[in-house]
């Protein structure tokens, strides 16, 4: 069923970001295995990165700003402080002060350069630092939609990654509703420093034969902290907050994810994979 739903002439492919498209992804027999593989690939890339590179995506705010910087760079040929602040406000990702701090730090690390007139531009180092993440995502896309295998093969091409960033930007502008609405359970992880890496470890440590994307993982707080490059206290606080919100249950080295949180994890991954799938198709159809 999943393979049929993802054929180019299918309803899901003809209606990007439709309920049918998201349902087709989640119904694909390899969806959960693909998410697990993607989580492990992201963890490996994060572990191999330099501290400065890990800083780019260590929480939702910086990840969103890193993506916005690349998108504004390819759409506008550079961007002002006011333009990226406007983007952050529209997406409710972080404060104006945090945007300014991000820009100063990104320039200091060589991820951005700034012209005399105050225009910021993404450097090749920024694109190179996010290349492994792009490769992991495009590999996941190709596994669920084999017609996009070429996108994974071209992930090492800077020109293609710039076209991909452009398509992500255009799709995000066209469908702001995809990221609007109330806060979702997955923000327990995404909004915290290292939280996404802890989420990926929990997904990667799931037992085989389960009925949902995430149920119970056997993983210690120490391991979670080490894999996320945060303190054990920080990891313990996230788990405690998850218990307080009724999203997690922690018993020693076992972390159990509630059905509500597991459902939202599936929704989250279907959204990001669909964004990558639709954007990859657009990038492949462009020049070059």
Buried (B, 14 or more C-beta within 10 A) or exposed (E): EBBEBBBEEBEBBEEBBBEBBBBBBBBBEEBBEBBBBBBBBBBEBBEEBEEBBBBBBBBBBBBBBBBBBBBBBBBEEBBBBEBBBBBBEBBEBBEEEBBEBBBEBBBEBEBBBBEEEEBBBBBEBBBEBBBBBBBBBBBBBBBBBEBBBEBBBBBEEEEBBBBBBBBBBBBBEEBEEEBEEEEEBBBBBBBBBBBBBBBBBBBBBBEEEEEBBBBBBEBBBEBBBBBBBBEBEBBBEBBEEBBEEEBBBBEEBEBBBBEEBBBBBBBBBBBEBBBBBBBBBBBBEEEE
